[in-house]
Structures are given as C-alpha cells and as structure tokens.
Amino acid sequence: MGNILTFENVDAGYGRVQILHDLSFSVEEGEVYGVIGPNGCGKTTMFNALIGLIVPFHGKITFDGHDVTRMKPDARCHMGIGRTYQVPRPFEGMSVFENVLVAAVHGAGKSEHEGRSVALEALKLTELYAKREIPAGELTLLDRKRLEIARALGTQPKLLLLDEVAAGLTEAEVQDVMKMVADLKAAGYSIIWIEHVIQTMVESTDHLMCMAEGHQLLIGDPRPVMESKEVEEVYLGVEEEDEDE
C-alpha cells in the first residue's frame, strides 16, 4: 500500500506565532498512526493544518495523491478527511441517529435517503446502533466518545483523525476504545490517533511519532519509540542520571 498522507517540511502556526517547525511524516493506507508529545508541542496544530483550519507558512501536505496544502476545510472533508475533537459536543436534544445523519448529509453531501444508510453503518461500527433513538444528551462519556467517532465516520472519511478519544475513560473503557479502533482498521480506515494514554499508543498503533516543540522528535515502531531516551526525557519527564552520582 502507498501513503495516504504526507507532510513535507511544514511550518505552520497562528498569525505570526509559528508552532510547527519543518514537520515531516507520512501515513500509509490502512494503518493506525499514533502521535504523542507533551502539551503544547503542536499536535492539535498539526491536525488543524491537516483539515485546513490553518494554512502552512511553508511546506506541502499531500492527501490521497492530491496537494491539499491550501484547500479549504469543506473540500478536504468531501475528499475524505474526518476528525473527532477532544471534548464531544453532540446535538444533545437530537437522537444519536440524527447526530450522525447530520454529518452524513452536511459533511459527506449525501441526500437524506443516502445519509440514513451511511449513518446506520457508522452506528453499527461504533456499537451504538441499539442506542440510535436515545437523545445524545443522555449518553455516558464512553458513548459520547463513540458518537464523536460515529459522526466523523458519517462524513465517509478515508483518513480518520482521533483526538484523545480515550481521555477520561476507565481502564475497561479504554479497552473498549482500543477494540473499536481495531475494528475500524479492519474495516479499511486509515487512522491518525493523538493520545496521552500510553497503553493505546503501544498496543494499538502501527507507527508512532513523538513530537516536541513543533517538530518530529522520533518516528518508528511504537514500543522502541516509547522506550527511547529522547522520548522519556521530553514526553515522560525522565532525565538521564548523571554518571557521577
């Protein structure tokens, strides 16, 4: 399989404040690509550049063989980039099904008839089908996370961006999220997953990138990346002991 996404020497930020510095990485079709890093290292800015909320100062972003560096967010969504957010904010007065239907109609540009099929399939993939008529405001945190993913799936993405979907969950619930991500990978989705829950990054990703100060610190297989001295010092806050001590 080829690359579905490539960042090439991307500098980006907000106004005159540069956050990303010469960021380069690529994601293969069908893989789960993990991203870690301390708060403020540029992970969210990377997502914002990817979906088109900000335009890079320099560099190139290629998605599915197309240069999308300066493409607008709605065009990227229609091309197949779907995103979740750290804090789920569903339409609480609408049913679970209606929430996903809105994404299918307005995100993927489907007719209401086509959107119903897309929405129901997304609910099956996220194990929310049985709760499709429940008002979204009555869901537990785990099910809100599921709904956030289902809404992203409703836009029919080729590349799914997961932003800390395991945050705030119990250990058992994290296992449920890991299973769901494995199911999505098996269904053919390419995934970039930002997360602070270390277990998810070690056990559920194919490649792992650690970011620091807006650039890629280390990229590779998940466990060696997590066990590296560079990542321990920058991300986990573990400093190498002085040899004289």
Salt bridges, closest charged atoms under 4 A:
ASP11 OD2 - HIS58 ND1 3.99
GLU31 OE1 - HIS207 ND1 2.62
ASP64 OD2 - LYS158 NZ 2.59
GLU92 OE2 - ARG144 NH2 2.93
GLU127 OE1 - ARG146 NH1 3.72
GLU127 OE2 - LYS179 NZ 3.27
ASP143 OD2 - LYS131 NZ 2.40
ASP143 OD1 - ARG146 NE 3.53
GLU148 OE1 - ARG151 NH2 3.30
ASP163 OD2 - ARG83 NH2 3.33
GLU164 OE2 - HIS196 NE2 3.66
ASP183 OD2 - LYS179 NZ 2.89
ASP206 OD1 - LYS185 NZ 2.91
